[in-house]
Amino acid sequence: MVVIRLGEAYPFSFENLVNCNSVLWNPKMSPVFIHLLSSSSSLRGQCRISCIHKEVSQVPSSGNGVGTPSEHLVGVGEGEGERGRGVVKADRELMDIHELEAPVVEGMELDEFPENWRRSKLAWLCKELGCQKTPTIIRLLNAQKKWMRHQDASFVVRHFLRIRLYHPAFSVYRWMIQQHWYRFDFGLATKLADYLGRERKFARCREVFDHIINQGRVPCESTFHILIVAYLSAQPLLDDYLKEACDIYNRMLHLGGYRPRLSLHNALFRAIANRPASSVKHYLKQAEFIFHNLVTSGFLIHDDIYAALLWLHSHQDIIDKDRILFLRKEMHLRGIPESEDTLLSILRAFSKEGDVYEAEGIWRKLLHSDAGIPSQAYVYKMDVYAKVGDSLKSLDVFRELQEQQGSKNIVAFQKIIQIVCNAQQVELAESLVKELVGSGLKSLTPSYVDLLNMYYNLSLHDKVESTFMECLAKCRPNRTVYGIYLDSLVKSHNIEKAEIIFNQMLDKEDIGISSRSCNTLLTGYLSCDDSLKAEKLHRFMRKKNYEVEPSLKEKLDHVSRSDRKVVERSVALRLTPEQREILVGLLLGGLKIEYAVDKKQYFVCFEFKDNSTVHSILKRHIYNKFHEWLQNSNGLTDGSDDIPSKFLTVAHSCFGLYGHQFWTNGRQSIPKLLHRWLSPRVLAYWFMFGGYTTPTGDVLLKMKGSKGDLERVFKALKSMTLEFKIKQKGKAFWLGFMGSHATCFWRIIEPYLLDDMQVILRAGDQTQSSEKLMSEKSSIWLSYSNSQDSRER
């Protein structure tokens, strides 16, 4: 029996050099040679892995935005002497995790197995599995079930970890734990989790991590540390990843009783502070917990940490004034000056509280600063006077801003119009809106929303209608504008016109309807005792999974007593032919469909790009089309920004066919019968979700899969008389329709494109991906037919 320590040092970015008895090892050596080199009795115990890596250092940069903290929150040290070392020290500590205690992996070597046939089979497995994909690995392992046992599988996993082939190591380990002879090996599981985490495979690392906990063991400190860093290193850092990192951090302290390193506290706090202001409010408790751990661990807290914590407090709906005052007192005792960003955060918090005295004190401090007063401070000062009901004082601050800065500020305009409309000063609000329209500034919709709300609350329905028409002519209205106008029409008993507006909302893909708009029209039908239309609308709401307001249920039951049983019966979910075509088009464009293990059914994961105009329109359209299939779909309001970029359907048997055909073993694939499913509507949604247009008018479609999948797509498009060229970039294929072929493609899909999207798509107003794609070797497009001919030759 030999005791082996795997990879004592394994930093995040490195070049591998293994020195075995003066033999320079090349990472591209064959697995057989590596195995002989690492398991030879003469070299065993002498083989060591030495890793060379560059020390990564970052230079802290101050954020330019007024409402965001510094980008690099590293102002934590162990004493006064640590104050100036900043990011370099934190990043080095974050990477030097090899100093943590490494678990020991025990196991037999190849020549220690007594049977010759077993050694031969294990050597063959080590040779074959290293270059195979997961399905083939599982198939080969299943064929060895008759003779393979725990020590054999453990040896194969250790072998792949030794030569740093982590994918087959994980596949063998996952297969091994499902066998009846499996015995839990804490050291092996820990090493596998650590290596997977260092490779940023956080999903697989988390699976092994959960397996360790399910066995009743507490993972090592290194495993906690590496998994948290792996989540924080995800690009982009989504909220789900950050929440998982916070959860692992909390379990590291509570479950494991470990004391995280300074760099880990720092990295997690920095990730929270760099979140957008719209989503940061949910992380305040976690940030306070990290701050508490920093204080109790004896670390010196620097100004960036205090500034970020105050910034987090200022974005809460309910301001903790006592906590803010305590943090300011701590800064004062430590001799930390309040920067301009810190003062703005404090002013933002006091403006939400309506504390005029404290806000004016902060204002006086800003007056004495060398940089001058930023425009955002004027907005906060207007807000604090509005909270105490002094809208005229807010107007004076707005006029002062115009005099001081000499330029138009859209944020200040929107704020003062909102304040005046909330105070219901009609003439002043109308004059400010006219001034805003005449200034030539964009983003007029929020101000029109405030104006419409004021007219609606004052029951000035004629002015609501005229303002709605003006909004249609001068800006692009959203669902909120239509919703206020619909409420006004129902309140004024103009049901016929309300039906027209409702149908317009239903037809406009970028507007759409919601549960609120349906309930508004249902209220109108019930108020005029139109039971037939009320029942028809109610059936539509049940079909789309819209909830009826409790106040309307009694009226609806009273009007339609004969249909009481129909009202209470649930509606079976079925995909319509249009939904099926949309789903196929999105799946071709890269839509993910996942398997719910607990329910043993598939569900669809809709995810759209935040920086794409096309995806913002398509997101609203898809949300409306699949509303009855979505999880927690009734929790959203009518605001256009309330639909998240990612939403999931319920797990259902209807998605099983698409899961088996388009996603096999977690990888995108193309079904063999694609030519039967491909239609003009499918092509249109494929293009809208995963396609681009170039400035020259060419059309690009993106697809992922193997060359066999590409061949099936090629034949299916050829059957529609479409000609295109193909370029492979990484793991994706790009299909290029150029010149007259692009015109032919447009002619096919144009009837199925969304109305608001056609101009955008033709203009190429999308993300920067299309520009990057065309700038990188755009002249090397390869004709697929030519490559096929060359292969045949």
C-alpha positions in Angstrom: 0.0 0.0 0.0 1.4 3.4 -1.0 0.3 6.8 0.3 0.2 9.5 -2.4 -0.2 13.2 -2.1 -1.7 14.7 -5.2 -0.6 18.1 -6.4 0.4 20.0 -3.3 0.7 23.2 -5.3 -1.9 24.0 -8.0 -2.5 27.7 -8.6 -5.2 29.1 -10.8 -3.2 30.2 -13.9 -0.1 28.2 -14.6 2.1 26.4 -17.0 2.8 22.8 -16.0 6.2 21.5 -15.6 6.7 18.1 -13.9 10.3 17.2 -13.1 10.8 13.4 -12.6 14.5 12.5 -12.2 15.6 15.2 -14.5 13.0 14.2 -17.1 11.1 17.2 -18.5 7.5 16.3 -18.8 5.3 17.6 -21.6 1.6 18.0 -21.0 0.9 16.6 -24.5 2.5 13.2 -23.7 0.4 10.2 -24.3 -1.6 8.9 -21.2 0.2 5.5 -21.4 3.6 7.2 -21.1 2.4 9.4 -18.3 1.1 6.4 -16.5 4.3 4.5 -16.8 6.2 7.6 -15.7 4.1 8.1 -12.6 3.6 4.5 -11.5 7.1 3.1 -12.1 8.6 1.7 -9.0 11.9 3.4 -9.6 10.2 6.8 -9.9 7.4 6.4 -7.5 7.7 8.7 -4.5 10.2 10.9 -6.4 7.8 12.3 -9.0 6.7 15.7 -7.9 4.6 18.4 -9.6 6.1 21.8 -9.8 3.9 24.6 -11.0 5.0 27.9 -12.4 2.5 30.8 -12.4 2.5 34.5 -12.7 1.5 36.5 -9.7 -1.5 38.4 -10.8 -1.7 41.9 -9.6 -4.4 44.5 -10.2 -4.4 48.2 -9.8 -7.4 49.6 -8.0 -9.4 52.0 -10.1 -11.8 54.5 -8.9 -15.3 54.2 -10.3 -16.5 57.2 -12.3 -20.1 56.6 -11.6 -21.7 58.6 -8.8 -23.9 55.8 -7.5 -21.4 53.0 -7.4 -18.6 52.2 -5.0 -15.0 51.6 -6.0 -14.4 48.6 -8.3 -11.7 47.0 -6.1 -12.7 46.7 -2.4 -9.4 45.5 -1.0 -8.9 48.0 1.8 -8.5 45.3 4.5 -5.2 44.6 6.3 -3.9 42.9 9.3 -2.4 46.0 10.7 -1.4 49.6 9.9 1.5 48.4 7.8 -0.9 46.5 5.4 -2.7 49.6 4.4 -1.0 50.4 1.1 -0.7 46.9 -0.3 -4.2 46.6 -1.6 -5.1 44.3 -4.3 -1.8 42.5 -4.8 -1.8 41.0 -1.3 -5.4 40.0 -1.5 -5.1 38.3 -4.9 -2.0 36.5 -3.8 -3.7 35.2 -0.8 -6.7 34.2 -2.9 -4.5 32.1 -5.1 -2.1 30.6 -2.5 -4.6 28.1 -1.3 -2.0 25.3 -1.5 -1.0 26.3 2.0 -4.3 24.9 3.3 -4.2 21.4 4.7 -4.3 18.8 1.9 -6.1 15.5 2.6 -4.3 12.3 2.0 -5.4 9.9 -0.8 -4.6 6.2 -0.1 -4.8 3.5 -2.7 -3.0 0.7 -4.5 -0.7 1.2 -7.5 -1.0 -0.7 -10.7 1.8 -3.2 -10.0 0.3 -3.9 -6.5 -2.8 -5.6 -7.9 -2.3 -9.3 -7.6 -4.0 -10.5 -10.8 -2.2 -9.9 -14.1 -5.5 -9.8 -16.1 -6.8 -7.1 -13.7 -3.7 -5.0 -14.2 -4.0 -5.3 -18.0 -7.7 -4.3 -18.0 -7.0 -1.3 -15.7 -4.2 -0.2 -18.0 -6.5 -0.5 -21.0 -9.2 1.5 -19.2 -6.7 4.3 -18.3 -5.7 4.4 -22.0 -9.2 4.4 -23.5 -11.3 6.5 -21.1 -9.0 9.5 -21.2 -10.0 10.6 -24.8 -13.7 9.6 -24.7 -16.9 11.6 -24.0 -19.2 10.9 -21.1 -21.7 8.5 -22.9 -18.8 6.4 -24.2 -17.1 6.4 -20.8 -20.3 5.1 -19.1 -20.8 2.5 -21.7 -17.2 1.2 -21.3 -17.5 1.2 -17.5 -20.9 -0.7 -17.6 -19.1 -3.4 -19.6 -16.7 -3.9 -16.8 -19.2 -4.4 -14.0 -18.6 -8.1 -13.7 -15.0 -7.7 -12.4 -14.6 -4.0 -11.4 -14.6 -3.1 -7.7 -14.0 -0.1 -5.5 -10.2 -0.3 -5.5 -10.2 -0.6 -9.3 -12.4 2.4 -9.9 -10.5 4.4 -7.3 -7.2 3.7 -9.1 -8.7 4.9 -12.4 -9.9 8.1 -10.8 -6.5 8.7 -9.1 -4.8 8.1 -12.4 -6.8 10.7 -14.2 -6.3 13.2 -11.4 -2.5 12.5 -11.5 -2.4 13.4 -15.2 -4.9 16.2 -14.8 -7.7 14.8 -17.0 -10.6 16.0 -14.8 -13.5 15.2 -17.1 -12.9 11.4 -17.2 -12.0 11.5 -13.5 -15.4 13.0 -12.7 -17.3 10.7 -15.0 -15.7 7.6 -13.5 -16.3 8.9 -9.9 -20.0 9.7 -10.7 -20.4 6.1 -12.1 -18.5 4.6 -9.2 -20.7 6.1 -6.4 -23.8 4.5 -8.0 -22.4 0.9 -7.7 -23.3 -1.4 -4.8 -19.7 -2.0 -3.8 -18.8 1.7 -3.5 -17.2 2.8 -0.2 -16.9 6.5 0.5 -13.3 7.8 0.3 -13.1 11.3 1.9 -9.6 12.0 0.6 -10.4 11.0 -3.0 -13.7 13.0 -3.1 -11.9 16.1 -1.6 -9.1 16.0 -4.2 -11.5 15.6 -7.0 -13.7 18.5 -5.8 -10.6 20.7 -5.3 -9.3 20.0 -8.8 -12.6 20.6 -10.4 -13.0 23.9 -8.6 -9.6 25.0 -9.7 -10.6 24.4 -13.2 -13.7 26.6 -12.6 -16.1 23.6 -13.1 -18.2 24.8 -10.2 -21.3 22.7 -11.1 -19.3 19.4 -11.0 -17.4 20.6 -7.9 -20.7 21.4 -6.2 -21.9 17.9 -7.0 -19.0 16.3 -5.3 -19.2 18.8 -2.5 -22.9 17.9 -1.8 -22.0 14.2 -2.0 -19.4 14.7 0.8 -22.0 16.4 3.0 -24.6 13.7 2.2 -22.1 11.1 3.5 -22.2 12.9 6.9 -18.7 14.5 6.5 -17.7 18.1 6.6 -15.7 19.2 3.5 -12.2 20.5 4.0 -11.5 24.2 4.3 -9.7 24.1 0.9 -12.9 22.7 -0.7 -15.1 25.4 0.7 -12.5 28.0 -0.4 -12.1 26.7 -3.9 -15.8 26.3 -4.5 -16.5 29.9 -3.5 -13.8 31.2 -5.7 -15.1 29.1 -8.6 -18.5 30.6 -8.3 -17.2 34.1 -8.1 -15.0 33.5 -11.2 -18.0 32.7 -13.4 -18.4 35.0 -16.4 -20.8 36.7 -16.2 -21.3 36.6 -12.5 -25.1 35.9 -12.3 -27.2 36.4 -9.2 -27.6 32.7 -8.9 -23.9 32.1 -8.7 -23.4 34.9 -6.2 -26.2 33.5 -4.0 -24.5 30.0 -4.1 -21.2 31.5 -3.2 -22.8 33.3 -0.2 -24.5 30.1 0.8 -21.2 28.1 0.7 -19.5 30.9 2.7 -22.1 30.8 5.4 -21.9 27.0 5.6 -18.1 27.3 5.8 -18.4 29.2 9.1 -21.5 27.5 10.6 -21.1 23.9 9.4 -17.3 23.6 9.2 -16.3 26.1 11.9 -13.5 27.4 9.7 -12.1 30.9 9.7 -11.9 32.0 6.0 -8.9 33.9 4.8 -8.8 37.6 4.4 -8.7 37.2 0.6 -11.9 35.2 0.6 -13.8 37.7 2.8 -12.5 40.4 0.4 -13.4 38.7 -2.8 -17.0 37.9 -1.7 -17.5 41.5 -0.4 -16.2 42.9 -3.6 -18.5 40.8 -5.7 -21.5 42.0 -3.7 -20.5 45.6 -3.8 -20.1 45.4 -7.6 -23.7 44.3 -8.2 -26.0 46.7 -10.0 -28.0 49.0 -7.7 -31.3 47.4 -8.8 -30.3 44.0 -7.4 -27.9 44.8 -4.5 -30.6 45.4 -1.9 -31.0 41.7 -1.2 -27.3 41.3 -0.2 -27.2 43.7 2.7 -27.4 41.1 5.4 -24.7 39.1 3.8 -22.4 42.1 3.5 -23.0 43.0 7.1 -22.2 39.4 8.1 -18.9 39.5 6.1 -18.1 42.9 7.7 -18.8 41.4 11.2 -16.4 38.5 10.4 -13.7 41.0 9.3 -14.1 42.9 12.5 -14.1 39.9 14.8 -11.1 38.4 13.0 -9.0 41.4 14.0 -8.5 42.8 10.5 -8.2 46.5 9.9 -11.1 47.9 8.0 -10.3 50.5 5.4 -12.3 53.3 3.8 -13.4 51.3 0.7 -15.2 48.8 2.9 -17.1 51.5 4.8 -18.0 53.3 1.6 -19.4 50.1 0.0 -21.4 49.2 3.1 -22.9 52.7 3.2 -23.7 52.4 -0.5 -25.5 49.2 0.2 -27.5 50.7 3.0 -28.5 53.7 0.8 -30.2 51.4 -1.7 -32.5 49.7 0.7 -36.2 50.3 0.7 -36.2 50.8 4.5 -33.2 52.9 5.7 -31.5 51.9 8.9 -30.6 55.4 10.0 -29.0 54.2 13.3 -26.7 51.8 11.5 -25.6 54.5 9.1 -24.8 56.9 11.9 -22.8 54.2 13.7 -20.7 53.5 10.6 -20.1 57.2 10.2 -19.0 57.4 13.8 -16.6 54.5 13.4 -15.1 56.2 10.3 -14.6 59.3 12.3 -12.9 57.5 15.2 -10.6 55.7 12.8 -9.7 59.0 11.1 -11.2 58.0 7.7 -12.4 60.9 5.7 -15.8 60.8 3.9 -15.2 60.8 0.2 -17.6 62.3 -2.4 -19.1 58.9 -3.2 -19.6 58.2 0.5 -21.4 61.6 1.0 -23.6 60.9 -2.0 -24.6 57.5 -0.5 -25.4 59.1 2.8 -27.4 61.9 1.1 -29.3 59.2 -0.9 -30.2 57.4 2.3 -31.4 60.6 4.1 -33.4 61.7 1.1 -35.4 58.4 1.3 -36.0 59.0 5.0 -37.0 62.7 4.4 -34.5 63.9 6.9 -34.0 67.5 5.8 -31.6 68.4 8.7 -29.1 65.6 8.0 -29.4 66.1 4.2 -28.6 69.8 4.5 -25.5 68.9 6.6 -24.3 66.6 3.9 -25.0 69.2 1.3 -22.8 71.7 3.1 -20.0 69.2 3.1 -20.3 68.8 -0.6 -20.2 72.5 -1.1 -16.8 72.6 0.4 -15.4 69.8 -1.7 -13.0 70.7 -4.5 -14.8 68.6 -7.2 -18.0 70.6 -6.9 -21.5 69.2 -6.4 -22.5 66.4 -8.8 -25.9 66.5 -10.5 -27.0 63.4 -8.6 -26.8 65.4 -5.3 -29.3 67.9 -6.7 -31.7 65.1 -7.4 -31.4 63.7 -3.9 -32.0 67.1 -2.4 -35.1 67.6 -4.5 -36.3 64.2 -3.3 -35.8 65.1 0.4 -37.8 68.3 0.1 -40.6 66.3 -1.7 -40.8 63.9 1.2 -41.7 66.7 3.5 -44.3 68.1 1.1 -42.3 71.1 -0.1 -42.5 70.7 -3.9 -41.8 74.4 -4.6 -38.5 74.1 -2.7 -37.7 71.1 -4.9 -38.4 73.2 -8.0 -36.0 75.8 -6.7 -33.3 73.2 -6.4 -34.0 72.1 -10.0 -33.7 75.7 -11.3 -30.5 76.0 -9.3 -29.1 72.9 -11.0 -30.0 74.4 -14.5 -28.2 77.6 -13.6 -25.1 75.9 -12.2 -24.5 73.2 -14.8 -25.9 75.0 -17.8 -27.0 71.8 -19.4 -30.2 69.8 -19.5 -30.3 66.8 -17.2 -32.9 64.1 -18.1 -32.7 62.5 -14.6 -33.4 65.8 -12.9 -36.2 66.6 -15.3 -37.9 63.3 -14.6 -37.5 63.7 -10.9 -39.0 67.2 -10.7 -41.9 66.1 -13.0 -42.6 63.1 -10.7 -42.5 65.3 -7.6 -44.9 67.9 -9.1 -47.3 65.2 -10.4 -47.4 63.5 -7.0 -48.2 66.9 -5.5 -51.0 67.2 -8.2 -50.0 70.6 -9.4 -51.5 70.3 -12.8 -50.4 73.6 -14.5 -46.8 73.3 -13.2 -46.6 69.7 -14.3 -47.9 70.5 -17.8 -45.4 73.3 -18.2 -42.5 71.2 -17.1 -43.4 68.4 -19.5 -43.6 70.9 -22.4 -40.2 72.2 -21.4 -38.8 68.7 -21.4 -40.3 67.9 -24.8 -38.9 71.2 -26.2 -35.4 70.5 -24.8 -34.9 67.6 -27.2 -33.9 65.1 -24.5 -34.9 61.5 -25.0 -36.6 59.1 -22.5 -39.9 60.9 -22.3 -42.0 57.9 -21.4 -41.4 58.0 -17.6 -42.6 61.6 -17.5 -45.7 60.8 -19.5 -46.4 58.0 -17.1 -46.3 60.4 -14.1 -48.5 62.8 -16.0 -51.1 60.1 -16.9 -51.2 58.9 -13.3 -51.9 62.4 -12.0 -54.8 62.9 -14.5 -56.2 59.5 -13.7 -56.1 60.1 -9.9 -57.9 63.4 -10.5 -60.5 61.7 -12.7 -59.5 63.9 -15.7 -60.2 61.2 -18.3 -60.3 63.6 -21.2 -56.8 64.7 -20.4 -55.7 61.1 -20.0 -56.9 60.4 -23.5 -55.2 63.4 -25.1 -51.9 62.8 -23.2 -52.0 59.1 -24.3 -52.3 60.3 -28.0 -49.5 62.8 -27.5 -47.3 60.0 -26.0 -48.0 57.8 -29.0 -46.8 60.6 -31.3 -43.7 61.7 -29.4 -42.2 58.6 -27.8 -42.5 54.9 -27.6 -45.1 54.0 -25.0 -44.8 50.9 -22.8 -47.3 48.6 -21.2 -47.7 51.0 -18.2 -48.9 53.8 -20.5 -51.5 51.5 -22.1 -52.5 50.1 -18.7 -53.3 53.6 -17.3 -55.3 54.5 -20.4 -57.2 51.2 -20.2 -58.0 51.8 -16.5 -59.3 55.3 -17.4 -61.6 54.0 -20.2 -63.1 51.3 -17.9 -63.5 53.8 -15.1 -65.3 56.2 -17.4 -67.5 53.3 -18.7 -66.1 53.5 -22.2 -66.0 49.6 -22.6 -66.0 49.5 -26.4 -62.9 51.7 -26.7 -61.4 49.7 -23.8 -61.8 46.5 -25.9 -60.0 48.2 -28.8 -57.1 49.2 -26.6 -56.9 45.7 -25.1 -56.8 44.1 -28.5 -54.0 46.5 -29.5 -52.1 45.5 -26.5 -52.6 41.9 -27.4 -51.4 42.4 -31.0 -48.3 44.5 -30.1 -45.5 42.1 -29.2 -43.5 44.7 -27.3 -46.6 45.7 -25.2 -48.6 42.5 -24.5 -51.2 42.0 -21.9 -50.9 41.0 -18.2 -53.0 39.7 -15.4 -53.8 43.3 -14.4 -55.0 44.4 -17.8 -57.2 41.3 -18.1 -58.7 42.0 -14.6 -59.3 45.6 -15.6 -61.3 44.7 -18.7 -63.1 41.9 -16.7 -64.2 44.6 -14.2 -65.7 46.6 -17.1 -67.6 43.6 -18.4 -69.0 42.8 -15.0 -69.9 46.4 -14.2 -72.2 46.5 -17.3 -73.5 42.9 -16.8 -72.1 41.6 -20.1 -71.9 38.0 -18.9 -71.0 36.5 -22.4 -67.9 38.6 -22.8 -67.0 38.2 -19.2 -67.1 34.4 -19.5 -65.1 34.5 -22.7 -62.4 36.6 -21.1 -62.3 34.4 -18.1 -61.8 31.3 -20.2 -58.9 33.1 -21.9 -57.4 34.1 -18.5 -57.6 30.5 -17.3 -56.0 29.2 -20.5 -53.1 31.7 -20.1 -52.9 31.0 -16.3 -53.8 34.6 -15.3 -55.3 34.9 -11.8 -58.6 36.6 -11.2 -58.7 39.2 -8.5 -60.5 38.0 -5.3 -62.9 40.9 -5.5 -64.0 39.8 -9.0 -64.5 36.1 -8.2 -67.8 36.6 -6.3 -69.2 38.8 -9.0 -68.1 36.3 -11.7 -69.8 33.5 -9.9 -72.9 35.5 -9.4 -73.1 36.4 -13.1 -72.3 32.9 -14.5 -73.9 30.5 -12.0 -74.5 27.9 -14.7 -70.7 27.7 -15.4 -69.6 27.3 -11.8 -68.1 23.9 -12.4 -66.3 25.1 -15.6 -64.8 27.9 -13.6 -63.4 25.6 -11.0 -62.1 23.0 -13.4 -58.4 23.2 -14.2 -57.1 23.5 -17.7 -54.7 20.8 -19.1 -51.5 22.2 -20.5 -50.8 21.5 -24.1 -48.4 23.1 -26.6 -50.1 24.7 -29.5 -48.6 24.2 -33.0 -47.3 27.8 -33.0 -45.6 27.2 -29.6 -44.0 24.0 -30.9 -42.5 25.9 -33.9 -41.3 28.7 -31.7 -39.7 26.2 -29.3 -37.8 24.4 -32.2 -36.5 27.7 -33.5 -35.3 28.8 -30.2 -33.6 25.5 -29.5 -31.8 25.7 -32.8 -30.6 29.1 -31.7 -29.1 27.8 -28.4 -32.1 27.7 -26.0 -31.4 25.4 -23.0 -33.7 22.6 -21.9 -32.9 20.9 -18.7 -34.0 17.7 -16.8 -35.7 17.9 -13.3 -34.4 14.9 -11.5 -37.0 15.1 -8.7 -40.0 15.2 -11.2 -38.3 13.1 -13.9 -39.4 15.6 -16.6 -37.9 18.3 -18.7 -38.3 22.1 -18.4 -37.2 24.9 -20.6 -34.8 27.6 -19.4 -35.5 30.9 -21.4 -32.4 33.2 -21.1 -32.0 36.4 -23.0 -29.2 39.0 -23.4 -29.5 42.2 -21.4 -27.6 44.3 -23.8 -29.6 43.3 -26.9 -32.5 45.4 -28.2 -33.7 42.4 -30.2 -33.7 40.1 -27.1 -35.5 42.7 -25.0 -38.4 42.7 -27.5 -38.3 38.9 -28.0 -38.3 38.4 -24.2 -41.6 40.2 -23.8 -43.1 38.2 -26.7 -41.9 34.8 -25.5 -43.1 35.6 -22.0 -46.6 36.3 -23.3 -46.6 33.3 -25.6 -45.6 30.8 -22.9 -47.2 32.6 -19.9 -49.3 29.6 -18.9 -46.1 27.4 -18.8 -44.0 29.6 -16.6 -43.1 29.3 -13.0 -44.4 32.1 -10.7 -45.6 34.1 -13.7 -48.3 35.9 -11.8 -45.8 37.6 -9.5 -44.8 40.2 -12.0 -46.3 43.7 -12.5 -46.9 45.6 -15.7 -43.6 47.4 -15.8 -41.5 46.7 -18.8 -38.4 46.1 -16.7 -40.1 43.6 -14.4 -39.6 40.6 -16.8 -36.3 39.0 -15.9 -33.7 38.0 -18.4 -34.1 34.4 -17.3 -37.3 32.6 -16.6 -38.2 28.9 -16.4 -41.2 26.8 -17.4 -42.7 24.1 -15.2 -41.4 20.6 -15.7 -43.8 18.8 -18.0 -44.0 15.7 -20.2 -44.6 17.9 -23.3 -41.0 19.0 -23.2 -39.7 15.4 -23.1 -39.5 15.0 -26.9 -37.5 18.3 -27.3 -35.2 17.3 -24.4 -34.3 14.0 -26.0 -34.0 15.4 -29.5 -32.1 18.7 -28.9 -30.2 18.1 -25.6 -28.4 14.8 -25.0 -26.1 14.4 -22.0 -26.1 18.2 -21.4 -25.0 19.0 -24.9 -26.9 20.6 -27.7 -27.6 18.3 -30.6 -29.7 18.3 -33.8 -32.5 15.8 -34.4 -32.3 13.4 -37.3 -35.7 14.5 -38.5 -35.0 18.2 -38.6 -36.1 18.5 -42.2 -39.6 17.7 -41.1 -39.7 20.3 -38.4 -37.9 23.1 -40.2 -40.4 25.8 -41.3 -40.4 29.5 -42.1 -41.5 30.3 -38.6 -38.8 28.1 -37.1 -36.2 29.9 -39.2 -37.5 33.3 -38.1 -37.3 32.5 -34.4 -33.9 30.9 -34.9 -32.7 34.1 -36.5 -34.3 36.4 -33.8 -32.8 34.4 -31.0 -29.4 33.3 -32.3 -28.8 35.3 -35.5 -27.3 38.6 -36.6 -27.2 40.9 -39.5 -24.1 42.6 -40.8 -23.8 46.2 -42.0 -23.6 44.8 -45.6 -27.0 43.1 -45.2 -25.7 39.5 -44.8 -27.4 37.2 -42.4 -25.6 35.0 -39.8 -27.1 32.1 -37.9 -25.3 30.4 -35.0 -25.6 26.7 -34.1 -23.7 24.4 -31.8 -23.2 20.7 -32.3 -21.1 18.1 -34.0 -20.2 17.9 -37.7 -23.0 15.3 -38.1 -25.5 17.8 -36.7 -24.1 20.4 -39.1 -24.7 17.9 -42.0 -28.3 17.5 -41.0 -28.8 21.3 -40.8 -27.2 21.6 -44.2 -29.5 19.1 -45.8 -32.6 20.6 -44.2 -31.8 24.1 -45.4 -30.9 22.8 -48.8 -34.4 21.3 -49.1 -35.7 24.9 -48.7 -33.5 26.0 -51.6 -31.2 28.1 -49.3 -27.5 28.6 -50.1 -25.1 29.6 -47.4 -21.4 29.3 -46.3 -20.1 27.9 -43.0 -17.4 29.1 -40.6 -16.4 27.3 -37.5 -15.4 29.4 -34.6 -14.6 27.6 -31.4 -17.3 25.1 -30.6 -19.9 26.9 -32.7 -20.7 27.0 -36.4 -21.8 30.2 -38.2 -24.0 29.9 -41.2 -23.6 32.9 -43.5 -26.3 33.9 -46.0 -24.7 36.5 -48.3 -25.8 38.7 -51.1 -28.8 37.4 -53.0 -29.0 34.4 -50.7 -29.6 36.8 -47.8 -32.5 38.3 -49.8 -34.0 34.9 -50.3 -33.7 34.2 -46.6 -35.4 37.4 -45.7 -38.2 36.7 -48.1 -38.9 33.4 -46.3 -38.8 34.6 -42.7 -40.2 38.2 -43.0 -43.9 37.2 -42.6 -43.1 35.7 -39.2 -40.8 38.4 -37.8 -42.1 40.5 -35.0 -43.4 43.9 -36.3 -41.2 46.0 -34.0 -38.2 43.9 -34.8 -37.9 44.1 -38.6 -36.4 47.6 -38.8 -34.0 46.8 -35.9 -32.9 43.5 -37.5 -32.3 45.0 -40.9 -30.3 47.8 -39.4 -28.1 45.4 -37.5 -28.9 47.0 -34.1 -27.8 44.1 -31.9 -25.0 43.3 -29.5 -21.4 43.8 -30.2 -21.0 40.1 -31.1 -21.8 40.7 -34.8 -19.1 43.4 -35.1 -16.6 41.2 -33.4 -17.5 38.3 -35.7 -17.1 40.3 -38.9 -13.9 41.9 -37.8 -12.2 38.6 -37.0 -11.1 37.0 -40.2 -14.4 37.6 -42.0 -12.8 36.7 -45.3 -12.3 33.0 -44.5 -15.9 31.7 -44.8 -15.7 28.2 -46.1 -18.3 26.7 -48.4 -19.7 23.6 -47.0 -20.3 22.0 -50.3 -16.7 22.6 -51.3 -15.4 21.0 -48.2 -17.7 18.0 -48.8 -16.3 17.6 -52.4 -12.7 17.8 -51.1 -13.5 15.1 -48.6 -15.0 12.8 -51.2 -11.9 13.3 -53.4 
